[in-house]
Amino acid sequence: MTRSAPRAAALALLASVLVTGMAAPAFAQCGSASWYSLPRNKTANGERMNPAAMTAAHRSLPFGTKIRVTNQRNGKSVIVRINDRGPFIRGRVLDLSKGAAAALGFVSRGHTKVCMEKH
């Protein structure tokens, strides 16, 4: 995948909105995502980390926000709930639970390019 893939995905989303006449999602972002699994730790919202849950960490989205995350390498998508803060690595936009990463097909890679939108 090229460096311009996230830009291309965002432009494709905008084009589909213009063609169908549907309203644009209130939030859309593309970038690099990784996964994490710390089952004994608590997340930033106070709940225990569940590696099998469909959850994610984002720097600024409110806790409880549901977003659709699409893996740009294989087209798989999943809906996750924001329950933690992060990622704290430059260039990353999202940290996913191991369960969400497995559903998106990138556990063995460790990270992938994604696009996300509010669900």
NORHUHU-V756727 format. One record per helix or strand of 3 or more residues. SS is the DSSP state (H for helix, E for strand). FROM is the first residue (numbers start at 1). TO is the last residue. If there is no record, write none. Layout:
ss:SS from:FROM to:TO
ss:SS from:FROM to:TO
This chain:
ss:H from:5 to:20
ss:E from:28 to:36
ss:E from:55 to:57
ss:E from:66 to:71
ss:E from:77 to:84
ss:E from:92 to:97
ss:H from:98 to:104
ss:E from:111 to:118
